[in-house]
């Protein structure tokens, strides 16, 4: 989402986030593009929130769901140990089976 490498530093993450924030900020786009820009802005803000927090980033890298979704009791549904778990990637709910 932020177009950074897996090993991006905090500075690289912040720079990428700010660049995209300017590009997709709903107040900076034409009216006909506002809805799409708002969606993209929310997605990239969520990505930045996860990647800029060391604990959330480690959980995401481990395949855990680091987002709470409506209807999942607010617990994120992550983890799952050796049997599998759920995570989100680019707005898609993905089931991951760990071996």
KACOR-V710706 format. One record per residue. N is the residue number from 1. D_CENTER is the distance of its C-alpha to the mean C-alpha in Angstrom with 2 decimals. Layout:
N&D_CENTER  N&D_CENTER
This chain:
1&7.19  2&8.86  3&11.73  4&12.45  5&14.13  6&13.08  7&15.54  8&14.63  9&16.22  10&15.15  11&17.31  12&15.80  13&12.23  14&13.91  15&16.03  16&13.45  17&11.56  18&15.06  19&16.18  20&13.63  21&14.13  22&17.79  23&17.50  24&15.54  25&16.82  26&18.58  27&21.75  28&22.01  29&22.12  30&25.00  31&25.40  32&25.06  33&21.61  34&20.33  35&18.72  36&16.68  37&15.82  38&14.73  39&12.32  40&10.89  41&11.02  42&9.10  43&6.17  44&6.42  45&7.27  46&4.47  47&2.76  48&6.45  49&7.08  50&5.89  51&7.48  52&10.30  53&11.34  54&13.47  55&13.69  56&10.08  57&9.64  58&12.87  59&12.01  60&8.98  61&11.55  62&14.09  63&12.49  64&12.08  65&10.04  66&8.42  67&8.02  68&11.45  69&12.56  70&15.89  71&18.68  72&17.46  73&19.37  74&16.41  75&16.24  76&13.03  77&15.27  78&14.06  79&16.37  80&19.54  81&21.32  82&23.37  83&23.33  84&19.74  85&16.57  86&13.64  87&9.99  88&7.38  89&6.75  90&6.70  91&7.70  92&10.25  93&11.57  94&12.97  95&15.87  96&16.47  97&20.04  98&20.80  99&24.32
